[in-house]
Amino acid sequence: MQIDYNTESPAPIVVQEIRYALALSIVKNLLENGVIDQENATKVTVALANLYGVNRRGI
């Protein structure tokens, strides 16, 4: 199987991973500032991973 690479733009999964990482950093800041608790932060990370189609990471 031949995979075509476009050097002008990243692969869609890479874009999704970056979006997830940015959203995860926001969730982490909310958790550290006491805006949300650990239980809700975990729920959000699962929901975001499903939304972006990536594997979930822990905070």
N, C-alpha and C positions, 0 to 999 in steps of 0.2 A: 504494500500500500504506500503510495506516495503522498506526502503531506506538503501542501503548498504553504510557504512562509511569506508573510508580508512584513518587510522590514520597516514599513512606514507606520504601522500601528501594532500594538500588542494583541495577543490572542484574547478572545472574549473571556476565557476563564481567568486570565491574569487580571483583566479589568474587574471582574467580579470579586476576586480575592482582594484587590486593593480597596474596593468599595466596602467589603466586609471588614477589613482591617481598620479603615477609618471609622466606621460605625462602632466597632468594638472599642476603639479608643475613647469614643464619646461615652459609651456605657461604662467603661472603667472610671472615667472622670466623675460621672454621676454617682457611681458606687463610692468612690473615695470621698466625695463631698457630702455623703449621707442623703442624697436625694432619693436614691432607691436602695433597697436592701439586697442581700446576696441572693435570696430566692428569686426575686424579680429580675435581677441581672442575669441569672442563669436562664430563666425563661426567655429573656430577650435575646441572648446569644444563640439559643436554639432556633428561635423564630427567624433571626437574621441569617443564620446559616442555611435554613430552608429557603428563605427568600432569594438569597444569592446563589444557591446551589453549590455550596462549598462545605468542606468538613468543619465542624464546630471546633473552636479553640477555647480553652479555659481562660478565665480572667486572672 
